[in-house]
Amino acid sequence: MSQVLYIYMEQTRPGVNIDVLAPAWSRPLLQRMPQVRRAITMPLGHGQLGLRRRWQLGRQLGARQYDQAILLPNSFKSALIPFFAGVEQRTGWRGEYRFGLLNDMRTLDKQALPLMAQRFVALGQSPGEPLPQTLPAPSINADEERAKSLLDRFQLDTDRPLLALCPGSEFGSAKRWPVTYYAQLGARYLARGWQLVLLGSGNDRPVTAGVRDRLSSYTACVDLAGRTQLSEAVDLISRAHAVVSNDSGLMHIAAALGRPLAVVYGPTSAGFTPPLSESAVTIASDIDCSPCFARECPLGHHSCMQAISEEQVARELDFLLAKRARL
């Protein structure tokens, strides 16, 4: 989603150079974004103050004489490094006692800017400047040669359509569509002659294993959770004929690759973090307590996800695929 900002800045600030300070895991993604000149690894983990280390990094970055630092997180900690670097213009939303650390502090109108991507782009504008009617769509590069090599390595048939399922979620269990539904959906497409790949991080292995176990009678189903680097997952998704996912990082990657994509929403909202792609469809229930934005279902019933049937997702995905075939 942050790439929308980078593209907008490149379009509106000719000759701009964009460096991005971000966690190490995001480096493979940033390297696939042509707008990013340099990906700088953030040496501290989430929640770590590390004041001395932030001061040291700030002083190092200060030597590069940046004109502006745009802070996408709203935390106090995120404002320290640009302040220590002495960046002339330090832009961000009001939040977490950042007075003095930011000298270009904006007040967020959440109703006027409901999408996270809109809020990012607004920070790249002058205060009060209207957003463009259409935001630029994210688009990351895939390595075609490595994609072919990965298909060979995992014995995936290039003559059969490939469905990628992304059933995990780092956010918490509330965002996960039930494993049984993913398995039912996978079985539907396997019976049509498709092949299936399960993608996710090492933390998603129990979830993907649950799907794979329910599809044990099929040979054309490969569980790759924890077996690929993020950059490899990008290249594999680029070769998928369709992707089904929860609201997750892999979902946004699939959207940025322009893959036909069906996304299941429950505790989060497509009105805040939608797939930024015309090749995507979102499915959500109309249960009263959704979206709650909780990591675990606070009521214990997980009805927002349970209410979305496998048949409903298959119907939406089939409609999307038929629509693309007519174009």
C-alpha positions, -999 to +999 in steps of 0.1 A: +000+000+000+029+024+006+039+020-030+009+041-040+027+070-023+060+063-040+043+062-074+024+094-067+056+112-056+074+100-087+046+113-109+043+147-092+079+154-082+101+149-113+136+136-104+127+127-068+148+101-051+130+079-026+148+058+001+126+037+024+135+028+060+116-004+068+119-038+086+142-063+070+114-086+059+101-060+035+134-055+017+126-081-011+093-062-018+110-028-019+136-041-043+107-050-067+094-014-067+112+007-094+103+039-076+125+030-046+162+040-049+174+024-017+158+001+009+173+008+043+169-019+070+154-009+103+177-026+128+151-026+157+121-049+160+085-039+166+080-024+200+118-018+207+127+017+217+165+013+214+171+050+218+208+049+214+206+027+182+180+051+168+203+081+175+232+064+158+211+055+127+197+090+127+232+105+127+243+082+099+213+091+077+218+128+085+249+127+063+227+120+033+210+154+037+174+144+030+150+172+022+119+154+037+110+124+058+074+111+055+064+090+084+038+064+076+035+049+112+018+072+138+041+061+166+064+082+188+093+059+181+090+063+143+096+100+146+129+098+164+152+088+136+142+116+112+145+140+141+180+127+150+189+129+113+180+166+113+158+162+082+146+196+072+109+187+068+095+159+089+059+151+078+034+128+096+000+126+112-007+139+147-003+110+171+016+097+202+031+129+216+052+137+185+051+175+190+086+188+184+097+157+166+076+165+136+076+200+121+050+193+094+023+177+115-011+170+098-045+164+114-062+133+100-098+134+090-106+097+089-140+102+072-124+123+044-096+097+040-111+063+048-085+043+029-050+037+043-035+043+009-053+077+007-037+086+041-003+077+028-007+097-004-020+127+015+013+129+034+031+133+001+010+164-008+009+199+004-015+205+034-050+209+021-042+197-014-071+176-028-064+140-035-064+129-071-097+113-081-079+080-089-049+068-069-021+051-088-023+013-085+006-006-069+027-027-093+057-048-083+080-066-107+083-104-109+113-123-121+101-145-150+131-167-151+131-174-114+093-180-115+099-207-142+127-222-121+104-223-090+076-241-110+102-267-120+116-271-085+082-277-069+070-299-099+041-276-108+027-283-143+029-252-166+001-267-187-025-267-159-040-236-143-026-228-108-047-217-078-028-201-050-044-202-015-031-180+012-050-191+043-028-176+070-026-142+087+001-127+109-026-104+124-044-132+143-068-160+139-098-137+136-088-128+100-086-165+089-113-179+068-119-215+081-095-242+070-123-265+061-137-239+037-103-234+021-100-272+016-135-274+001-126-246-023-094-263-032-111-296-038-136-279-062-108-266-084-087-297-082-116-317-094-117-293-125-081-302-133-064-273-116-034-276-094-031-260-060-003-243-041-005-232-004+016-202+005+025-185+037+052-180+063+066-205+087+041-193+112+013-203+088+024-240+086-003-253+111-030-236+090-017-247+056-011-282+069-047-283+080-058-275+044-033-300+029-044-328+052-080-324+041-068-327+005-046-357+010-063-377-018-051-352-043-015-352-057-017-318-074-016-299-041+017-285-028+021-269+007+049-243+004+043-224+037+077-216+052+095-232+022+099-201+002+115-167+007+092-137+003+108-128-031+101-164-043+065-162-031+062-130-053+074-149-083+052-179-077+021-157-073+029-140-105+023-173-123-010-181-105-041-181-126-061-172-095-055-164-058-078-167-028-066-150+004-076-135+037-068-098+043-030-103+045+003-092+031+002-119+004-031-106-007-017-071-014+012-088-033-012-107-055-031-074-061+001-056-070+009-084-095-025-080-111-036-116-104-073-126-104-079-124-067-108-132-042-103-118-007-124-129+023-129-101+049-143-106+085-129-085+114-112-061+090-127-039+063-123-036+025-132+000+031-098+005+049-073-019+034-088-032+001-068-049-026-058-021-049-065-038-081-092-040-108-086-077-109-099-084-074-132-091-057-139-088-020-163-110+000-176-100+034-205-109+057-230-083+069-229-095+105-235-066+129-202-070+149-180-068+118-156-052+113-142-053+149-105-051+140-097-075+168-069-101+165-091-128+181-129-130+179-140-111+211-173-130+211-158-164+205-180-174+176-160-161+145-193-158+127-181-131+104-159-157+086-181-187+093-210-171+075-190-168+042-195-201+024-171-219+001-198-218-026-200-180-023-163-175-027-162-200-056-191-181-073-174-148-070-140-161-082-156-179-112-175-147-122-142-128-120-123-153-141-151-154-167-151-116-168-113-115-174-117-142-201-141-119-220-117-090-220 
